[in-house]
Amino acid sequence: MDKNVSPEIKAAARDLLGHYNRPGGTQPGGFRAGLFDIWMKADHLNPARLTIAFPEVAVAVNALRFGSDEELQDLAR
């Protein structure tokens, strides 16, 4: 994994891990937890809108949706 992952992406990855009770996670705040929930429910168009508004969170969410737990855990480190 790239050693130059921003602190914001690392925090989003840790919160996403925690949201799904996975190792290495932290409990997200209410807004971010709701954001994760809506992101996973979004149709094909709305994730693009969310990505524009929350690019750091998008990196973490996409690592989980299209990658693996290991990829998300790598981002969190």
Contacts in CASP RR format, 6 or more apart in sequence:
PFRMAT RR
TARGET T0000
AUTHOR 0000-0000-0000
METHOD contacts of the structure
MODEL  1
MDKNVSPEIKAAARDLLGHYNRPGGTQPGGFRAGLFDIWMKADHLNPARL
TIAFPEVAVAVNALRFGSDEELQDLAR
1 71 0 8 1.000
1 74 0 8 1.000
1 75 0 8 1.000
1 77 0 8 1.000
5 75 0 8 1.000
6 56 0 8 1.000
8 56 0 8 1.000
9 56 0 8 1.000
9 59 0 8 1.000
9 60 0 8 1.000
9 75 0 8 1.000
10 75 0 8 1.000
10 76 0 8 1.000
10 77 0 8 1.000
11 26 0 8 1.000
11 56 0 8 1.000
12 32 0 8 1.000
12 56 0 8 1.000
12 57 0 8 1.000
12 59 0 8 1.000
12 60 0 8 1.000
12 61 0 8 1.000
13 59 0 8 1.000
13 60 0 8 1.000
13 63 0 8 1.000
13 72 0 8 1.000
13 73 0 8 1.000
13 75 0 8 1.000
13 76 0 8 1.000
14 24 0 8 1.000
14 25 0 8 1.000
14 26 0 8 1.000
14 76 0 8 1.000
15 25 0 8 1.000
15 26 0 8 1.000
15 27 0 8 1.000
15 28 0 8 1.000
15 29 0 8 1.000
15 32 0 8 1.000
15 33 0 8 1.000
15 36 0 8 1.000
15 60 0 8 1.000
16 25 0 8 1.000
16 28 0 8 1.000
16 36 0 8 1.000
16 57 0 8 1.000
16 60 0 8 1.000
16 61 0 8 1.000
16 64 0 8 1.000
16 72 0 8 1.000
17 23 0 8 1.000
17 24 0 8 1.000
17 25 0 8 1.000
17 26 0 8 1.000
17 69 0 8 1.000
17 72 0 8 1.000
17 73 0 8 1.000
17 76 0 8 1.000
18 24 0 8 1.000
18 25 0 8 1.000
18 26 0 8 1.000
18 27 0 8 1.000
18 28 0 8 1.000
19 27 0 8 1.000
19 28 0 8 1.000
19 32 0 8 1.000
19 33 0 8 1.000
19 36 0 8 1.000
20 64 0 8 1.000
22 69 0 8 1.000
22 72 0 8 1.000
22 73 0 8 1.000
23 73 0 8 1.000
24 73 0 8 1.000
24 76 0 8 1.000
25 76 0 8 1.000
28 36 0 8 1.000
32 57 0 8 1.000
35 50 0 8 1.000
35 54 0 8 1.000
35 57 0 8 1.000
36 57 0 8 1.000
36 61 0 8 1.000
38 50 0 8 1.000
39 47 0 8 1.000
39 50 0 8 1.000
39 57 0 8 1.000
39 61 0 8 1.000
40 61 0 8 1.000
40 65 0 8 1.000
42 50 0 8 1.000
47 58 0 8 1.000
47 61 0 8 1.000
50 57 0 8 1.000
50 58 0 8 1.000
51 58 0 8 1.000
59 75 0 8 1.000
60 72 0 8 1.000
60 75 0 8 1.000
63 71 0 8 1.000
63 72 0 8 1.000
63 75 0 8 1.000
64 71 0 8 1.000
64 72 0 8 1.000
END
